[in-house]
Amino acid sequence: MTDRIDQFLNSEKVSKEAMNQILTIRNADPARKVRSNGKSVPGTYPSKKMGLTIQFESHTLELPAIIEKEMSSSVLEFYDQPPSFKIEYLINGKNKGHLYTSDFFVIEENWIGWEEWKFVDELIKLSMKWPNRYYVDKFGQWRCPPAEWYAEQYGLSFRIKTEKDLNKRFVRNVKFLEDFKLAKNELSVDEDIKKEVLNVVSSNPGITINDILKIKGKFRADDLYSLLILGELYTDINEEVIPNYTARIYNNEKYREAYKNMMSSCVSHNLENKISFKIQFGEKILWDGVEWEIINVSSSNAYLQSAEHTTDMPITTLEYLINKGKIKGVPKIETIQNEEIKLLNTASPQELEVANIRYNTILPYINQTENLVYNKNHDFSDRTIYNWMKSYREAEKRYGNGYVGLLSKQYKKGNKSPRLNTSLQTLMEKFIQENYENVKQSTMKSVYRKFEQVCHKNNFAPPSYYTFTKNIHKTPNHEKDKKRKGNKAAYKNGEFSFYLNFDTPRHGDRVFEICHIDHTQLDIELVCSITNENLGRPWLTFLIDAFSRRILAFYISFDSPSYRSNMMVIRECVKKYSKFPSTMVVDGGKDFNSIYFDTLLSRNYCTKKIRPASKPRYGSVIERLFGTTNQMFIYNLTGNTQLMRNVRQVSKNVNPKNIAIWTLEKLYEYLSRWAYEVYDRTEHSGIGTSPQKMYENSILKGGERNSTRIVYDEVLRILTLPSTKKGTAKVIPGYGVKINRFYYWDPSFRNGLIENTSVFVRYDPFNMGVAYAFINKRWIQLKSEKFNILKNKTEKELNIAFQELKTRAKLSDQKTDVTTKMITDFLVSIEAEEVLLRQRLKDRATRNLYVVEGGIKEVFGREVQSEYEPTINENIKLAVDNTENSKEINLDDIVFEPYEEL
């Protein structure tokens, strides 16, 4: 791709001025970081074509545009948020100029320039506000003259694109096949399996994916999708819907065109292809490519009129031509049938029931099976039946359907004119907007009393309190709450976000396509397994698959949400499934915006989407899971904090802090069983089946996608570790690299070629005694200069010690900086026990659950592991016994020794 773009830019197609501008943009960083406007979902897309992440401001507009560019062979390069440039235009006769940043700068084979993506509704509003900046030309294209004038200076272009320029079916198909496309060079299909699939498609041209997968054979779904990517099979990726498994498969594109032409040459007898209509006055038909209108209908003939001729035709002949498909109906823009449908839609169930009784009563007379004379078989008078018959005949002539004439006409009764004076109504509406719909939170009664006084001053008779409140309630609750309580309070009454449609499903088309990750503090108090001291409420991190609702992994600890939580839950997911999500949905927390989190996602080609702030519906999948976890599991345990909602009513003997009995180790054990067994096999109301079955069905039809499997190895473990702000550290001769105030060393630093150079580094937040450096194309483990003190100390513990010393330094007379010696001396002092004891107990409980690679595990001088509970599961090993005997052990007897990797 690099040779291709360089050859293109050096060609005669690109002027010198354009070349300078292009080089400036190619070498520049994005002009700004995209943010959410409260409605859109921004994020980053890992572009394999560009070799970097591309930002997008909307996942329903700009993200599909990025995917189209990524897959288009005509697009050579594209850059997000290129350097800003100045535009000028007139506003109310005055010249206005400001900096403007477009969404993309695109280099195509036949087009180079800036590109802006906006929704049509937004452009309409902007064109009304700034008509000299945005307008629609005679070809229906949106234009921005100020930006176009700037681009023309360099011989470049500028264009505006909208959602109408997107093919969302294409984008959806590409996302579904993305795993296979990324691994195209590694794809291979066994020759026997390949022949078997090709024979099936050759024997059944146009067969759907679903029908192919139903055939019992040696091939699997992965083989079918691999052959599509390799070009051995063909489907129209722009029109078909592959994720629905309804896409039709052919041997090649030419065969598909030939088959399509053969089928279209046949006369279709399918009634679904015809536009149904009634043979009655006013209907329009299409006959031999000419439009005709029915101007009259007799008992035997229909009279037709075109733009040039008038003719009559027997009704039997007309019906014959309709059945043969020679004549089709032409839908009219405004038809009487629209009024007929409107009458039916506005009728209540009670009115429809009355109309049905009337219809059944007069039906014998309509069919002429009875004479219209007094009949004792019904309870209605002759006059009533005459009126119903009259209404039926009139409706039949007007609408072509007599039934609507039997509907009640109660809606026509009564005086619909307003009772209040127009001036009084206007005054009342204005008064409500200014005095009630504001942040003062005034009651309706108090506002009404003020309004009464205003009415008397203006010589108006005030309306009743009922009328006044009725006018208040005319304003939707969402709008009222927005003015009185703010956007957050109004959010619950707002419209749900139905931004997705058939072409873009809300939760993806397969497992691991869209995953959500988030944190919550559990409503339960926990105690230490050794001292029985209350350690507070733990934090839980979930990683859930949106398509199947399956819990892929979770992480529980006492530490507040951070990159450590994200690191551990992603590790657990890869360890269990050897898979990485294609899209990760996160909130705007700092832990999700760190450079190492973004690096980890980009390395594994994972798109990051950021949910708008204060909009929980965008994360409804995981938010609902948090509620389900509390209701189905946590609230059934002793020590849950439901009582604390009414804290004034809680006495000492029922306070969750005093009655807590659960430890972090035990909670993890039973939470694992609930999440991976009970919840996983229980039917989920949102999908109509259990998460486990949904997951297995997706794998069966969507493929196992083994080509994108991720090995849980040392490289992945190191990549999930954090780094410094720079990501690198300088190798100081004789000292090593400095990470988080401490030096780390390895004998490989005794190399003149490495000394005084910067190397990539990472550290273990659960064991600050070790770190890692990337030297000679491999990661090596480093030991801290204070290894004996820092071993098994967490980053959280060091930060607490640093803040404690920093606070003491501020309060002392001597204003000194906190040194590493001060930190290490503090860590081994008695004072540290008081400050850090609680954190150390929390860290010990966490280490009992998760053995972090490269760390050190605490064990006792003698064997204390329970014979009844050797392990929680096959991957996680308990290091501390929770039996009563373990509480008798002196904490000073604890020793440290390296552990073996699980």
Secondary structure, DSSP 4 states (H G I P E B T S, - for coil): -HHHHHHHHTSTTS-HHHHHHHHHHHHSPPSS-----SSS--EEEEETTTTEEEEES-TTTHHHHHHHHHH-SSEEEEEESPPPEEEEEEETTEEEEEEE--SEEEEESS-EEEEEE--HHHHHHHHHH-TTT-EE-TTS-EE-HHHHHHHHTTT-EEEEE-GGG--HHHHHHHHHTHHHHHTGGG----HHHHHHHHHHHHHSTTEEHHHHHHS-SS--HHHHHHHHHHTSSB--TTTS-GGGT--EEBSSHHHHHHHHHHHHTSPP--GGGS----SSTT-EEEETTEEEEEEEE-SSEEEEE-SS-EEEEEHHHHHHHHHTTSEEEE--SS-HHHHHHHHHHHS-HHHHHHHHHHHHHHHHHHTTSS-SS--TTSS--HHHHHHHHHHHHHHHHHHS-GGGGGS--GGG-S--S-SS-HHHHHHHHHHHHHHTSSTT---HHHHHHHHHHHHHHTT--PPPHHHHHHHHTTS-HHHHHHHHT-HHHHGGGSPP-----TTS-TT-SSTTSEEEEEEEE-SB-EE-TTT--EEE--EEEEEEETTT--EEEEEEESSPSSHHHHHHHHHHHHHHHS---SEEEE-S-GGGS-HHHHHHHHHTT-EEEEPPTT-GGGGHHHHHHHHHHHHHTGGGSTTBSGGGGGGGG--GGG-HHHH---BHHHHHHHHHHIIIIIHHHSPBTTTTB-HHHHHHHHHHHH---GGG----SHHHHHHTS---SSSEEE-BTTTBEEETTEEEE-GGG--TTTTT-EEEEEE-TT-TTEEEEEETTEEEEEEETTHHHHTT--HHHHHHHHHHHHHHHHHSSS--PPPHHHHHHHHTSHHHHHHHHHHHHHHHHHHHH---TT--EEE-SS----SS-S-SSSS----S--SGGGGGS-GGG-EEE-----
